[in-house]
Amino acid sequence: MQKLVEAFIATANAFDVDRALSLFATDAVIDDVSVGDAFVGTDGVRQYLERFFVGYNTRSRLLSIELLDGFSSDVRLDFTGYFGHEIGMLKITIDPDGLIRRIDADLE
């Protein structure tokens, strides 16, 4: 899980949307309470990454990761970008193939 989280952060920070998408299951969901919407499937995840990472010039830094079980973890991130500075929480769930199945995101 640690390597997957680090890969997600690295690809998002590089604004490499296609490479970031390769870390997600095709039916993945990002449910972000802070923006009030859920983004479903490859097209939805692409839209999320392009809008909130590329569009806002978002850079993420890992603050902590807590493994909850073999398939999920709580990840705390420091975000900076055009919006300023925020601390966020991601609950990341993976599938048996090691791909991201779901991210539940919120800001502190």
Secondary structure as UniProt FT lines:
FT   HELIX           2..13
FT   TURN            14..15
FT   HELIX           17..21
FT   TURN            22..23
FT   STRAND          24..32
FT   TURN            33..36
FT   STRAND          37..40
FT   HELIX           41..48
FT   HELIX           49..54
FT   TURN            55..57
FT   STRAND          59..67
FT   STRAND          72..81
FT   TURN            82..83
FT   STRAND          84..94
FT   TURN            96..97
FT   STRAND          100..107
//
